């Protein structure tokens, strides 16, 4: 079993913000696997799929970004899943916009949602797929930037990045995408 979690904020006003790249990528995972988010449990919207006979839970926490770890901890407990089968998708201000990076473990960097996941799970040893959002031409405080909407001129770049992140999550969970 794998759990794929896309970090973000649940309200409509955050839908097209940089901080919701993980939510968008989790939606792409569900779409590519032909499933929908049909239930709410563990403070998350959840979709269930199978990859190569293996059950995969795709989740979007509704705890808001800074408390994402609470939902992740609940999902791991409910599904009796270990962190070695956890994949977290999220935006990352520390890497260039539109880039996607996969890491088997690591620190939270500047990301409060990842700080929460690490604190609640008690480990940094889980896969993460980072979607770069940093724009060197923008010089505003990080909190203002991550909660701002993606510029229309960058929209396709980020849609592509989220799609690539979704493909990576599916591959990590055992699918050949």
C-alpha positions, 0 to 999 in steps of 0.5 A: 500500500502507498499513500500519496498526499498533496499538500495545500489549502482547502478553500476555493480562494487558494485553488490557483495559488502557488501553495496549492501545487501539491493539491493540483498534483494529487488531483492529477494523480487521481485523474491519471488513475481514473478515480475521484475524491469521494470521501472525507476521512482523517481530515482529508479528501481521499481517493482510492486506486490500485496500481499493479494490484497495490492499493494506493490512497491519494489524499488532500488534507483539509487541515490547511498547510501548516497542520498537514502533518496531523492529517498525514499521521492519521492516514498512516495510522488508519491504513497501517502504512509506514513512511517508507510507502508515503509520497508527499507532493508540495510546492517548493520556494527553494527551487526554480519555478516549473522544476520538479525534484524527487527526494527519498528523504530530507529536511523541510527547507522553508516549507511549514507544511513539510515541517508539520509532516516531519514533526507529526511522523517523527521522521524525514525518511519519506519520499517527496516530490517538490514542485518549484515555484521560485521566480527570481523576478518577484521580490516579496515576502515568501508568505505573500508569494506562496499565497498569491495566484499563479500568473496567467503567463506561467499557468501552463508551466505549472500545469505541466510541472504538476502533471510531471509530479503526478507521473513521478508519484505514480511511478514511485507507487509502483506504476510505470508512467 
